[in-house]
Amino acid sequence: MHENLDHLGLEAMDVVNLRWGGLSEPTLDSIGEPFAALADLQREGYIKHLGLSTVSAEQIKEAQSIAPVVCVQNFYNLAHRVDDDLIDDLAAQGIAYVPYFPLGGFSPLQAGELHAVAARLDATPMAVALAWLLQRSPNILLIPGTSSVAHLRENVAGAGLNLSEDDVRELETIGN
């Protein structure tokens, strides 16, 4: 921790997420001990806020019994929606949800419905997928990765799209 703070020229990290579980889903074991270690660093002033990544609702509750949680980062997108109920629960608690692989990850999102909505809106499918996430819940924060300025522009365009109720209904037929 100290080396990271020195390297970044910071006295404290704004947010540190405990990453637990596998690439796309949580493991079932306890997060108590490692999260308590982060909570200790928070009490010492090295971390301002604590978050979790790739965790279940039960693990979030376990963490909350140790220290407040400000954000959860799990695998979620238009096609992979296992966390639908969790997002709503976190929104009710004022906890941010940061989906990773919001555009599908290693296999970009592909669906006829997505392309149809994008064509109607004169937008790219990826911009529509990001717009759907932003309209999904007020607690969703997006951090889509990109490797080019063109893709960055497409991603930013998603924030300006306004999906109709019909668009949303059509897109929601994609998810699991």
VEXTI-525981 format. One record per residue: residue in three letters; x, y, z of N, C-alpha, C, O in turn. Coordinates in steps of 0.05 Angstrom, whole numbers, padded with zeros to 5 digits, always signed. Example, Ala and Ser with C-alpha at 12.3 -4.5 7.8 and 13.67 -1.06 7.14 Angstrom:
BEGIN
Ala+00264-00114+00156+00246-00090+00156+00264-00066+00156+00285-00066+00169/Ser+00257-00045+00142+00273-00021+00143+00258+00001+00157+00268+00023+00161/
//
This chain:
BEGIN
Met+00017-00024+00000+00000+00000+00000+00017+00025+00000+00013+00043-00016/His+00037+00026+00018+00054+00049+00020+00069+00055-00007+00072+00078-00015/Glu+00078+00034-00020+00092+00037-00045+00073+00049-00066+00081+00066-00082/Asn+00049+00039-00067+00029+00050-00086+00024+00079-00081+00023+00095-00099/Leu+00020+00086-00056+00014+00114-00049+00038+00132-00056+00034+00153-00067/Asp+00062+00123-00050+00086+00138-00057+00088+00142-00087+00093+00164-00097/His+00084+00120-00102+00086+00121-00131+00066+00140-00143+00072+00154-00163/Leu+00042+00141-00132+00021+00158-00142+00022+00186-00130+00007+00204-00139/Gly+00039+00190-00110+00041+00217-00098+00016+00223-00081+00007+00246-00080/Leu+00004+00203-00069-00020+00207-00053-00015+00200-00024+00002+00184-00017/Glu-00031+00212-00007-00031+00205+00021-00051+00182+00027-00047+00166+00046/Ala-00072+00181+00010-00093+00160+00014-00105+00153-00013-00108+00171-00031/Met-00112+00128-00017-00127+00120-00041-00156+00128-00037-00167+00125-00015/Asp-00169+00137-00058-00197+00145-00056-00215+00120-00051-00232+00120-00033/Val-00212+00100-00068-00227+00075-00066-00209+00051-00071-00193+00052-00090/Val-00211+00031-00055-00197+00006-00060-00218-00016-00059-00233-00019-00040/Asn-00219-00032-00081-00238-00054-00082-00223-00080-00075-00201-00085-00085/Leu-00236-00096-00058-00226-00123-00054-00237-00140-00076-00261-00144-00078/Arg-00220-00151-00093-00228-00168-00115-00228-00197-00105-00208-00207-00095/Trp-00251-00209-00106-00255-00236-00096-00268-00252-00118-00279-00241-00136/Gly-00267-00278-00117-00281-00294-00136-00266-00297-00162-00242-00290-00164/Gly-00279-00309-00181-00267-00315-00207-00270-00292-00227-00276-00269-00219/Leu-00266-00298-00252-00268-00277-00272-00297-00267-00276-00301-00243-00279/Ser-00316-00285-00275-00343-00277-00281-00363-00282-00258-00386-00275-00261/Glu-00355-00296-00237-00374-00301-00216-00359-00304-00189-00335-00311-00189/Pro-00374-00299-00167-00361-00301-00141-00355-00329-00133-00367-00348-00143/Thr-00336-00332-00115-00332-00358-00101-00349-00356-00076-00359-00335-00069/Leu-00353-00378-00063-00371-00379-00040-00357-00374-00013-00371-00374+00008/Asp-00331-00372-00012-00317-00370+00014-00319-00342+00026-00327-00322+00013/Ser-00312-00340+00051-00314-00316+00067-00294-00295+00057-00271-00301+00050/Ile-00303-00270+00058-00285-00248+00051-00277-00232+00076-00264-00211+00075/Gly-00285-00242+00099-00281-00228+00124-00253-00219+00130-00248-00196+00136/Glu-00234-00238+00129-00207-00232+00137-00194-00211+00118-00183-00192+00128/Pro-00194-00215+00091-00182-00195+00074-00196-00168+00075-00183-00147+00073/Phe-00222-00168+00078-00237-00143+00079-00230-00128+00105-00228-00104+00105/Ala-00228-00143+00127-00220-00131+00152-00192-00118+00150-00188-00097+00163/Ala-00174-00131+00135-00148-00119+00132-00150-00092+00117-00136-00073+00124/Leu-00167-00091+00097-00171-00065+00083-00184-00045+00101-00177-00021+00101/Ala-00203-00054+00118-00216-00036+00137-00196-00025+00157-00198-00001+00165/Asp-00176-00041+00165-00155-00031+00182-00139-00009+00168-00133+00012+00180/Leu-00132-00013+00143-00118+00008+00127-00135+00033+00125-00124+00055+00124/Gln-00161+00029+00123-00179+00053+00121-00178+00068+00148-00176+00092+00148/Arg-00180+00054+00170-00179+00067+00196-00152+00081+00201-00151+00101+00215/Glu-00131+00071+00189-00105+00083+00191-00102+00107+00172-00082+00121+00173/Gly-00122+00112+00155-00122+00135+00138-00110+00131+00110-00107+00150+00095/Tyr-00103+00106+00103-00091+00101+00077-00111+00097+00054-00105+00099+00031/Ile-00136+00091+00062-00158+00087+00043-00182+00103+00052-00189+00102+00076/Lys-00194+00118+00033-00218+00133+00041-00243+00117+00040-00260+00119+00058/His-00247+00100+00019-00271+00084+00016-00265+00056+00007-00244+00051-00005/Leu-00282+00037+00015-00278+00009+00008-00300-00001-00011-00323+00006-00009/Gly-00291-00017-00030-00309-00030-00049-00303-00060-00051-00284-00070-00039/Leu-00320-00073-00067-00317-00102-00071-00320-00108-00100-00333-00093-00115/Ser-00307-00130-00109-00309-00138-00137-00312-00168-00138-00298-00183-00124/Thr-00330-00177-00155-00336-00205-00160-00345-00219-00135-00333-00238-00125/Val-00367-00208-00124-00378-00218-00098-00408-00223-00100-00421-00213-00118/Ser-00417-00238-00081-00446-00244-00079-00459-00225-00059-00446-00210-00045/Ala-00486-00226-00058-00501-00210-00039-00493-00218-00010-00491-00200+00007/Glu-00489-00243-00005-00481-00252+00022-00454-00241+00030-00450-00233+00052/Gln-00435-00241+00011-00409-00230+00016-00410-00200+00021-00394-00189+00037/Ile-00427-00186+00007-00431-00157+00012-00440-00153+00040-00430-00135+00054/Lys-00460-00168+00049-00470-00166+00076-00448-00171+00097-00446-00158+00117/Glu-00432-00191+00091-00410-00198+00109-00390-00174+00111-00382-00166+00133/Ala-00384-00162+00088-00366-00139+00087-00378-00115+00102-00364-00102+00117/Gln-00404-00111+00099-00417-00088+00112-00418-00092+00142-00420-00072+00156/Ser-00415-00116+00152-00414-00120+00181-00387-00111+00192-00383-00108+00216/Ile-00367-00107+00173-00340-00099+00181-00336-00069+00177-00325-00056+00194/Ala-00344-00059+00153-00341-00031+00146-00360-00024+00124-00369-00042+00109/Pro-00366+00002+00120-00384+00010+00098-00372+00003+00071-00347+00004+00067/Val-00389-00004+00052-00382-00010+00025-00394+00011+00007-00418+00016+00008/Val-00377+00024-00010-00387+00046-00027-00393+00037-00056-00408+00050-00070/Cys-00381+00014-00064-00385+00005-00092-00381-00025-00094-00366-00037-00079/Val-00395-00036-00114-00391-00064-00120-00386-00066-00150-00401-00054-00166/Gln-00366-00081-00158-00359-00084-00186-00361-00113-00193-00344-00130-00184/Asn-00381-00120-00209-00385-00148-00217-00389-00149-00248-00394-00128-00261/Phe-00388-00173-00258-00392-00178-00287-00422-00174-00293-00439-00188-00281/Tyr-00428-00155-00311-00456-00149-00317-00457-00134-00343-00441-00116-00348/Asn-00476-00141-00360-00481-00126-00384-00509-00134-00395-00523-00149-00382/Leu-00516-00124-00417-00542-00129-00429-00548-00159-00432-00571-00167-00429/Ala-00528-00175-00438-00533-00204-00442-00528-00220-00417-00538-00243-00415/His-00513-00210-00398-00506-00225-00373-00517-00209-00350-00504-00191-00339/Arg-00541-00217-00341-00555-00200-00321-00562-00216-00295-00583-00212-00284/Val-00543-00232-00287-00547-00247-00262-00552-00228-00238-00566-00236-00219/Asp-00540-00205-00239-00541-00186-00216-00565-00167-00216-00564-00147-00202/Asp-00585-00172-00232-00608-00153-00233-00619-00146-00206-00622-00123-00199/Asp-00625-00166-00190-00636-00161-00163-00615-00147-00145-00622-00130-00129/Leu-00590-00155-00147-00569-00143-00131-00567-00113-00137-00563-00097-00119/Ile-00568-00106-00162-00566-00077-00170-00588-00061-00157-00583-00040-00146/Asp-00612-00072-00157-00635-00058-00145-00631-00055-00115-00637-00034-00103/Asp-00621-00076-00102-00616-00076-00073-00594-00055-00066-00597-00040-00047/Leu-00573-00055-00082-00552-00035-00077-00561-00007-00082-00554+00011-00067/Ala-00578-00003-00102-00588+00024-00107-00604+00034-00083-00602+00057-00076/Ala-00620+00016-00072-00636+00024-00048-00618+00031-00025-00627+00047-00007/Gln-00594+00021-00024-00575+00027-00002-00557+00050-00009-00541+00058+00008/Gly-00559+00061-00033-00541+00082-00041-00513+00073-00048-00494+00089-00045/Ile-00510+00048-00056-00484+00037-00063-00481+00035-00093-00499+00025-00107/Ala-00459+00045-00104-00454+00045-00132-00449+00017-00142-00437+00000-00128/Tyr-00458+00012-00167-00453-00013-00180-00437-00007-00206-00446+00009-00222/Val-00414-00019-00208-00396-00014-00231-00393-00040-00246-00378-00058-00238/Pro-00408-00043-00269-00406-00068-00284-00380-00070-00299-00371-00051-00313/Tyr-00366-00093-00296-00343-00097-00314-00352-00114-00337-00372-00129-00335/Phe-00338-00112-00359-00346-00124-00385-00373-00113-00393-00390-00129-00401/Pro-00377-00087-00391-00404-00076-00398-00410-00079-00428-00434-00077-00436/Leu-00390-00084-00444-00395-00088-00473-00390-00117-00481-00387-00123-00505/Gly-00389-00135-00462-00386-00163-00467-00359-00175-00461-00357-00200-00459/Gly-00339-00159-00458-00313-00170-00451-00299-00182-00475-00296-00169-00496/Phe-00289-00206-00471-00273-00219-00492-00290-00226-00516-00279-00230-00538/Ser-00316-00229-00513-00335-00234-00535-00355-00211-00536-00374-00211-00522/Pro-00350-00191-00553-00367-00167-00554-00397-00175-00558-00403-00195-00571/Leu-00414-00159-00546-00443-00165-00548-00452-00166-00577-00446-00149-00593/Gln-00467-00187-00583-00478-00191-00610-00507-00200-00606-00512-00220-00594/Ala-00525-00186-00618-00553-00194-00617-00569-00178-00638-00564-00154-00642/Gly-00587-00192-00651-00603-00179-00671-00619-00155-00660-00621-00135-00673/Glu-00629-00159-00635-00645-00137-00623-00627-00113-00618-00636-00090-00622/Leu-00603-00117-00609-00584-00095-00604-00579-00080-00630-00579-00055-00630/His-00574-00094-00651-00568-00082-00677-00593-00067-00688-00590-00046-00700/Ala-00616-00078-00683-00641-00066-00693-00646-00039-00679-00653-00019-00692/Val-00643-00039-00653-00647-00014-00638-00626+00006-00646-00632+00030-00650/Ala-00601-00003-00649-00580+00016-00657-00586+00028-00685-00582+00052-00689/Ala-00595+00012-00703-00602+00022-00730-00624+00043-00728-00622+00064-00741/Arg-00645+00038-00712-00667+00057-00709-00657+00084-00697-00667+00105-00704/Leu-00637+00082-00679-00627+00106-00666-00604+00119-00680-00593+00139-00671/Asp-00595+00107-00702-00572+00116-00717-00548+00118-00698-00534+00138-00697/Ala-00544+00096-00684-00522+00094-00664-00508+00068-00668-00517+00050-00682/Thr-00485+00064-00654-00471+00039-00655-00484+00020-00635-00495+00029-00615/Pro-00482-00006-00639-00492-00025-00619-00480-00021-00591-00493-00024-00571/Met-00454-00015-00591-00441-00011-00565-00451+00013-00550-00454+00013-00526/Ala-00457+00035-00565-00468+00059-00552-00495+00052-00540-00502+00062-00519/Val-00511+00037-00555-00538+00029-00545-00535+00011-00520-00550+00015-00501/Ala-00516-00007-00520-00512-00024-00497-00504-00008-00472-00513-00014-00450/Leu-00488+00012-00476-00480+00030-00453-00503+00047-00444-00507+00051-00421/Ala-00519+00057-00464-00543+00073-00457-00562+00056-00440-00574+00066-00421/Trp-00566+00031-00448-00583+00013-00433-00574+00010-00404-00590+00012-00385/Leu-00548+00007-00400-00537+00005-00373-00542+00031-00357-00550+00030-00334/Leu-00537+00054-00369-00541+00079-00355-00571+00083-00348-00577+00095-00327/Gln-00589+00074-00365-00617+00077-00359-00627+00055-00340-00649+00057-00328/Arg-00612+00033-00337-00620+00010-00321-00624+00018-00292-00644+00009-00279/Ser-00606+00034-00281-00608+00041-00252-00591+00066-00247-00569+00069-00259/Pro-00600+00084-00230-00584+00108-00224-00557+00103-00210-00540+00120-00209/Asn-00554+00079-00199-00529+00073-00184-00508+00061-00202-00486+00054-00192/Ile-00513+00057-00227-00494+00045-00245-00473+00066-00254-00481+00087-00265/Leu-00448+00060-00250-00426+00076-00260-00411+00060-00281-00404+00037-00277/Leu-00406+00072-00304-00392+00058-00325-00363+00065-00328-00356+00088-00326/Ile-00347+00045-00333-00319+00048-00339-00312+00030-00362-00297+00011-00359/Pro-00323+00036-00386-00317+00018-00409-00288+00023-00418-00280+00046-00422/Gly-00274+00002-00423-00247+00004-00433-00248+00009-00463-00267+00003-00477/Thr-00226+00020-00473-00224+00025-00502-00195+00026-00510-00177+00032-00493/Ser-00190+00020-00535-00163+00021-00545-00159+00042-00567-00138+00044-00578/Ser-00180+00057-00572-00178+00078-00593-00196+00102-00588-00215+00100-00573/Val-00189+00124-00599-00205+00148-00596-00232+00144-00609-00252+00154-00599/Ala-00234+00130-00631-00260+00125-00644-00278+00110-00626-00302+00116-00624/His-00268+00089-00612-00285+00074-00594-00292+00091-00569-00314+00088-00559/Leu-00274+00108-00561-00280+00126-00539-00304+00144-00546-00322+00147-00530/Arg-00304+00154-00570-00326+00171-00580-00352+00155-00580-00373+00166-00573/Glu-00351+00130-00590-00375+00113-00590-00385+00109-00562-00409+00110-00557/Asn-00367+00104-00543-00375+00099-00515-00388+00124-00503-00408+00122-00490/Val-00376+00147-00508-00387+00172-00498-00415+00178-00510-00432+00188-00497/Ala-00418+00170-00535-00444+00175-00548-00467+00160-00534-00490+00168-00534/Gly-00460+00137-00521-00480+00122-00506-00493+00138-00484-00516+00134-00478/Ala-00478+00156-00472-00489+00173-00450-00510+00192-00460-00527+00201-00445/Gly-00509+00199-00486-00528+00218-00497-00553+00205-00509-00571+00219-00518/Leu-00553+00178-00510-00576+00165-00522-00599+00163-00502-00595+00157-00478/Asn-00623+00167-00512-00647+00163-00495-00663+00141-00506-00676+00144-00527/Leu-00663+00118-00493-00678+00095-00502-00707+00097-00494-00713+00104-00472/Ser-00725+00091-00513-00753+00091-00507-00760+00066-00491-00744+00048-00489/Glu-00784+00065-00480-00793+00041-00466-00794+00017-00484-00787-00005-00476/Asp-00802+00021-00509-00802+00000-00529-00773-00010-00535-00769-00034-00537/Asp-00754+00008-00537-00726+00000-00541-00717-00017-00518-00705-00038-00522/Val-00722-00008-00494-00713-00022-00470-00726-00050-00469-00712-00070-00463/Arg-00752-00052-00474-00765-00078-00474-00752-00097-00494-00748-00120-00489/Glu-00746-00086-00518-00734-00103-00539-00706-00112-00530-00699-00135-00534/Leu-00691-00094-00519-00664-00101-00510-00664-00121-00487-00646-00138-00486/Glu-00683-00119-00470-00684-00137-00447-00691-00166-00454-00689-00184-00438/Thr-00699-00170-00479-00703-00198-00488-00676-00212-00492-00676-00237-00495/Ile-00655-00197-00493-00628-00209-00498-00618-00223-00473-00606-00245-00476/Gly-00622-00212-00450-00609-00222-00425-00619-00248-00415-00640-00259-00423/Asn-00602-00259-00397-00609-00285-00385-00626-00283-00361-00633-00303-00349/
//
